[in-house]
Structure formats: C-alpha cells, structure tokens
Amino acid sequence: MVRGKGKYNRSLSLVPKAKLRASGAFSFSLPFVVLSNAVAKDSWNKVYNKYKNSKHWEKTTGMKNQYMCHFNFVWGKSAFNLELRDL
C-alpha cells in the first residue's frame, strides 16, 4: 500500500483472522501472557518469512515492533498497517 510521499511511503496492510485477534486480547493472567507472546512471535515469523524478499522490505526491527504493538494493544483494528521503515 502506498501512503504519503518519499522513500518510505509504503506500508504492509495485514488483516488478522479472528483467532489471531483473540490471542492478542489483553489480559493480566501470567499463563495468558506467555501464550499470547508465543502466538505473537509465531505469527510475526510467518509474516516475516512471507514478505522478507520483497523489494520494499527494508527495516525489520521497526516493522516487528509495530506488529507487536498492534497484536498486543490494538488487536481490534480492522488492519495492521506496518510502515516499511524504522520508526
């Protein structure tokens, strides 16, 4: 997706399935946090492996941080839009 102008004007728009959204729902219970963290890492690895060879994929650290933020705190959004740059 093209957003704005300049070198880093692209974003990766991901629409998570309901099951993944439910895994990211915030909870203070320790077993849930551990499970949720494992699901977040696994799902990020799947995104990374699918898109890592794209010519637009440049700044993995920033994108991973954005993904984890979406997963843990704004999992109810219709899409996770990850800017293809470090923030």
MOZI-V49526 format. One record per backbone hydrogen bond with DSSP energy under -0.5 kcal/mol. CO is the residue of the C=O (numbers start at 1). NH is the residue of the N-H. E is the energy in kcal/mol with one decimal. If there is no record, write none. Layout:
CO & NH & E
CO & NH & E
This chain:
1 & 11 & -2.4
6 & 9 & -0.7
7 & 9 & -0.7
9 & 3 & -4.7
10 & 84 & -2.3
11 & 13 & -0.6
12 & 14 & -0.7
12 & 82 & -3.0
14 & 16 & -0.7
14 & 80 & -3.5
17 & 21 & -2.2
18 & 22 & -2.5
19 & 23 & -1.3
20 & 24 & -1.1
21 & 24 & -0.8
21 & 25 & -0.6
22 & 25 & -0.7
29 & 33 & -2.2
30 & 34 & -2.3
31 & 35 & -2.2
32 & 36 & -3.1
33 & 37 & -2.4
34 & 38 & -1.8
35 & 39 & -2.3
36 & 40 & -2.6
37 & 41 & -2.4
38 & 42 & -2.3
39 & 43 & -2.9
40 & 44 & -2.4
41 & 45 & -2.4
42 & 46 & -1.7
43 & 47 & -1.9
44 & 48 & -3.1
45 & 49 & -2.6
46 & 50 & -1.6
47 & 51 & -2.1
48 & 52 & -2.2
51 & 54 & -2.2
54 & 57 & -1.4
56 & 58 & -0.7
58 & 60 & -0.8
59 & 63 & -1.7
60 & 64 & -2.8
61 & 65 & -2.4
62 & 66 & -2.1
63 & 67 & -2.6
64 & 68 & -2.7
65 & 69 & -2.0
66 & 70 & -2.6
67 & 71 & -3.0
68 & 72 & -2.5
69 & 73 & -2.6
69 & 74 & -1.0
70 & 74 & -0.8
74 & 77 & -1.9
79 & 81 & -0.8
80 & 14 & -2.7
80 & 82 & -0.8
81 & 83 & -0.6
82 & 12 & -2.8
83 & 85 & -2.0
